[in-house]
Amino acid sequence: QVQLVESGGGLVQPGGSLRLSCKASRITFSRYTMAWYRQAPGNQRELVASIADGGRTNYANSVKGRFTISRDNAENAVYLQMNSLKPEDTAVYYCNAVGPWAASNYWGQGAQVTVSS
């Protein structure tokens, strides 16, 4: 059974930093596009950042210049470094893995990030 396990969420003050980690198991990790999504209460889930198997990255306009996505294929892990955090970044952050095969789309359980003074 495929598992994506997020860690690193928590409470941080505005302007602070957090690093989210997502560890994958039972997938051919290097073949997957990995992404981070977030969902705030009352909002739809939105893409925050993605990194393709070849390393190309994509960011939501709202986080460009503040967040950095990276991956370590040897560790089957993807990371999201979040700097200059704002209250509007408060949400549950989800790790997502999409592979090149039919139905190869997996989600983690989510990690709460709260930005508040």
N, C-alpha and C positions, 0 to 999 in steps of 0.2 A: 504494500500500500504506500502510495506516494505521500510524503510528509513535507510540509514547509513550516518551519518553526521560527517565529519572529522573537526578537528580544531587543532590549535597549530603550523601550519607551519609558515615560515617566513625566514628572512635573518639572518644569523649568521656567525661569523668569524670562520676560521679554528681553531679547538681545542675546540670550544664551544659546548653547549648542547641545545637540544630542546626536548620537550615532545609533541608527537601527541596523540590526543584523537579521538575516534570514538564512537559515541553514536548510538545505534540501537533502532529501534522501530518496533512494529508489527511483531516480531518474538519471538519464544521460545528460547531466547538467550542462555540459559544454554546448549541446545542441539547442538549448532553450533560450528564448528571449525572456529576460527577467525584468520585472517592473515592480514599482511601488505605487499603490493607489491609496487614497484616503477618503474617509466619509465622516463628515461632521453631522451632528444631530439635525434632522430635518432636511439634509442635503443629499443629493445623489453621490454615489461613489465616483471619484474623479481620478484620472491619471496624474501622478506627480512626476514620475521619471521612469524611463525604461533604458535598458542596455541590451543590445542585440548580441547574438552569439559571436559576432565578429568584433564587438566592442563599441559599435556606434551607439551614442547616447541621445536621448531626447528628453526635454524638460517642459513642464507646464510653465507658461509665462510668469505665473505668480511666484515661482521658486527659482527662476533663473538667476544665477549669480550668488545664490545663498545655499542651495542644496547641491550635493554631488553624489551621483550613483556610481558604484564600482562593483566589480565581481572578482572572485578568486575561484577559478575553475578547479584548482587543486583541492580546495576546501569545500567545494559545492556550496559556496556562500555568495550572497549579494548584500551590499551595504548601502545605506543612505546616510551620508553625513549632512546634518542640518545645522546651519549657522544662522546667526542673526534672526532667531526665531521670533515670530509675531503671534499675538493672541489668535489671529485668524488661521494660524497653522494648527490650532487645536482640532484633533480628529482622531479616529481610529485609523491606523495605517496598516494596510494589508500588502503582503508579499504575493506576487503572481508569477506563475511560470507558464509559458506557452511554447509548446514544441511544434515541430514540423509534421506531426502525425495527427490524424483525426482524433478529436476528443482529448488531446493532450493539453489541457488547460486546468491548472491547479491553483488553489488559494490557501494561504495561511489563515490562522485563526484571528489575526489582528493584534495590534499593540497600541495601547492608548498613549497619545502624546497630548499633554496639557501645557499650554503656555499661559502663565498667569503670574501676576505679582501678588 
